[in-house]
Amino acid sequence: MNEGRRSDGKPAGEFVTTGGRPVDDLTLANVLDGTVDESDVGIRPAVLRHQGTIARGAGRDRLADNFERGAELVDVPDEEIFATYEKLRPGRARSRAELIELARYYRQTYGAHRIAELIESAADVYERRRLFQKRF
């Protein structure tokens, strides 16, 4: 193995865990002996954006968009993501304004512009298809 390179030829230390540990340290042995814990296995926004760049370069634009939106959600608490998912189910939001306010919240609180655009797009579709009414 070349000095400063991983076994796959990429520069060593190019990617690190959320705890700052080199990705190459994520081994079963390190998990079993406690060297690596749950704080080391979270994803970083930069890694998701990098995956998006790779996907876009391969002509997989929708996949790239998903990676880029995912990067915006890394720091959003799980409870908020679950509540947003529930709100985006047809018949759950009461009005277009409710979803537009949710989009504004994501944009202002987390700088999540792509997520906000997705929510705004859903608001437009739900209004056009009359999906704001309780359906059951």
N, C-alpha and C positions, 0 to 999 in steps of 0.2 A: 504494500500500500504506500502511495506517495505521501510524503510529509505534508500536512495541511490539507489533505484530501480525504474524503470518505471513500468507502469501498466502491461506491457507484461513480466516483470521479468528481463529484460536486465538492465545492469548498467546505471544509469542516467548519462547524459553528455557524453556518449560514442561517439555520433556523434554530430557535431556542424555544423552550416551553414557556408557559405563562409565568413560571417561577424563575426563569432565566437559565435553566439547565439546558445544555446542548441536547438536541433531539436524539442524538446517538446514545445518550444515557438512558433512554426509555427502553429498558430490557426487562425481561421477566425476572432475571436474577436480581436486578435492582429493586423491582417491585416487591419481590419476596423478602428481601433483607431490609426493607423499609427505607432505602435510600431515595426511592421515588414514591411520592404519595399523590393523592387526588389533586393537589394544587399544581402538580406538574403536567396534568393531562388535559387542561383546558386549551381551547383553541385561541389563537391571537388573530385580531383583525387583519394584520399584515399577511398572515398565511392564507387566509381566505381570499384576500384581494389577489395574492400571487396565483392561487388556483384559478381565480377568475380570468387573469391574464392568459394563463395557459389554455383555458377552455376557449376564450375568445380567439386566440391564435389558431386553434384547431377548428374554427368555424362553429363552435358550440355557444352561440350568443345567449340563448336562454339559460343554459347552465351557468355561464359567466355572470349573468344578471343575478341568479340565485346566490352564487358565492358572494357577490358584492353586497346584496341585501343582507346576507348572513353576517358579513363583517360588521354591518351597522348594528346588528342585534347582540353582539357579544357582551356588551356591558349593560344590556337591558335585563332587569331581574326576571327570572322565569315566570313569576306570578303575572307580570305585566304582559309577557308574550302569550301566556295561556288566556288571559282575559281578552287580549286583542284577537286571538284566534277565534274565541267564542263569539266575539262581537262581529266578526266577518262572516260568520255562518249566516246563510239566508234566513231572514225573518227575525234575527236577533237585534239588530239596530233598529231604532224607531224611525230614524230620518236620515236624509243625506247630511244634514247639518251635524248630526252626531258623529258620523264618520269623518267629516271634514275637520271637526274639532279634534278628533283622535289623531288625524294626520298632522295637524298643527302641533299637537303635543309632542309627537315623535320628532318632528323637525326641530322644534325649539329646545326640547329637553335633551335629546340625544344626538342632534345633528344628523338624524337618519332621514336624509332627503329621498333616497330610493324607496324606503319603506313608506314614507309619507305619500309618494307618488303612487305606489301600489294601492294604498288605502283610498286615495282620491279616485283612482281608476275604478275600484270596487264600488265606491259611492255612485259614480256615474252609471255603471252597469246596473246596480241594484235599483236605482231610480227609474231607469229606462224599462226594466223588467218588473217593476213594482214588487221588489223583494223586501221592502221595508215593513210590509204588513206582517202581522203574526200569521203564520201559515198553518199552525196547528194549535 
